[in-house]
Amino acid sequence: MSVPDQDEDKAKKKKKEKPEPKRAVDGVSFGVKQGETLALLGLSGAGKTSTFSMMLGEESISGGKIFLSEKDMDDMCYEPHKLHGVVGYCPQTNNIEASYTVE
């Protein structure tokens, strides 16, 4: 077998071996009582945005359960309008129009 054939075999093996998908959120558990504030701090890629997106029904949940005010988020996925009055969320980006001023 020549060297180019060996390289081709290695390339074929790499294509066949698919890495498992990376979990953005795994093993998270917390409780927040009415009137309390929750902030998630962590490094980039730690799953903060994904956690909030799942809590708000913007992303599906692949495992586990999320309850907000005793409402199961499995029943509310992709229907975040049902959470009005239940949860307030301030994302990491500035959502205030730059031309607004305070007097």
DRENDO-857200 format. One line per field, with one value per residue (C-alpha): x, y, z; residue number from 0; residue in three letters. Coordinates in pm, 1 decimal. Each point is the difference from the previous one (the first is absolute). Layout:
% DRENDO-857200
px	X ...
py	Y ...
pz	Z ...
num	NUM ...
residuo	ala ...
***
This chain:
% DRENDO-857200
px	0.0 139.7 -4.6 -278.4 -225.1 60.5 -91.6 -319.6 -94.0 54.8 -218.4 -280.3 15.8 -24.1 -309.9 -168.2 72.8 -253.4 53.6 -292.5 -179.3 119.0 -254.2 -33.7 -185.2 38.9 -81.2 -133.4 -235.1 -120.2 -310.4 -112.9 -280.1 -255.2 153.3 359.4 241.0 217.9 319.7 221.5 370.2 259.4 246.6 -99.0 -156.5 -94.3 -370.4 -142.9 -192.5 -109.4 -132.0 -208.3 -114.8 -129.3 -162.6 -183.0 -114.4 221.8 197.0 -111.3 110.1 177.2 -14.7 -115.3 -279.1 -51.0 -290.0 -86.8 -285.1 -93.8 -28.3 189.4 212.5 -39.7 -357.1 104.5 301.4 1.7 -292.1 182.5 -299.2 -166.8 262.3 -102.5 -44.0 180.7 363.4 203.8 321.5 276.1 231.6 369.1 -52.3 -124.8 -363.5 -50.7 -3.0 317.5 -195.7 -206.1 90.7 -94.0 -112.9
py	0.0 337.2 306.7 179.7 -307.5 13.9 368.8 -74.3 -276.0 238.1 264.5 -254.4 -106.1 361.8 55.3 -307.7 101.7 268.1 175.6 10.9 333.6 239.6 73.6 368.6 -62.2 -310.6 -61.9 346.6 31.7 309.5 152.5 360.5 116.9 261.3 346.1 -124.8 79.4 -253.8 81.7 -257.0 78.7 -203.1 -25.6 29.9 -326.1 -111.5 -28.7 315.5 116.0 -354.9 -43.2 316.0 -83.9 -336.0 162.1 242.6 -261.8 131.4 -327.9 -357.2 -198.6 -326.6 -137.5 84.6 235.9 372.6 140.1 368.2 85.4 -367.7 4.3 -276.1 156.1 -316.5 115.7 355.6 -45.9 251.9 185.6 259.2 237.6 -225.1 112.8 367.6 99.2 -314.0 83.1 306.6 -39.8 244.6 -153.3 77.8 239.1 353.1 12.2 369.8 227.5 213.2 318.1 -24.8 246.6 39.3 333.5
pz	0.0 -92.6 227.3 -195.7 48.7 376.8 8.0 -193.2 248.6 294.3 -167.4 -54.1 366.4 117.4 -216.5 150.6 360.4 85.4 330.7 238.9 -4.0 268.0 271.7 69.1 326.9 215.3 364.9 84.2 294.0 185.2 151.9 5.6 226.5 -100.2 29.5 -22.0 -281.9 -177.6 -187.2 -169.7 -16.1 -183.7 -282.2 -362.7 -115.3 352.3 -89.6 159.3 -307.0 -81.2 354.8 -22.1 -353.1 123.1 302.4 -226.7 -249.4 -278.8 -25.6 48.4 304.4 -81.3 353.5 348.7 98.6 40.1 198.2 20.5 238.6 -1.7 -382.3 -180.1 -275.7 -210.5 -55.9 -82.0 -228.9 -284.7 160.8 213.7 -17.8 260.0 253.5 1.8 361.5 121.0 -70.6 -96.2 -196.1 -87.7 -262.2 -25.4 -290.6 46.0 -112.6 65.6 -303.4 -0.5 -74.8 322.5 272.8 365.0 141.9
num	0 1 2 3 4 5 6 7 8 9 10 11 12 13 14 15 16 17 18 19 20 21 22 23 24 25 26 27 28 29 30 31 32 33 34 35 36 37 38 39 40 41 42 43 44 45 46 47 48 49 50 51 52 53 54 55 56 57 58 59 60 61 62 63 64 65 66 67 68 69 70 71 72 73 74 75 76 77 78 79 80 81 82 83 84 85 86 87 88 89 90 91 92 93 94 95 96 97 98 99 100 101 102
residuo	met ser val pro asp gln asp glu asp lys ala lys lys lys lys lys glu lys pro glu pro lys arg ala val asp gly val ser phe gly val lys gln gly glu thr leu ala leu leu gly leu ser gly ala gly lys thr ser thr phe ser met met leu gly glu glu ser ile ser gly gly lys ile phe leu ser glu lys asp met asp asp met cys tyr glu pro his lys leu his gly val val gly tyr cys pro gln thr asn asn ile glu ala ser tyr thr val glu
***
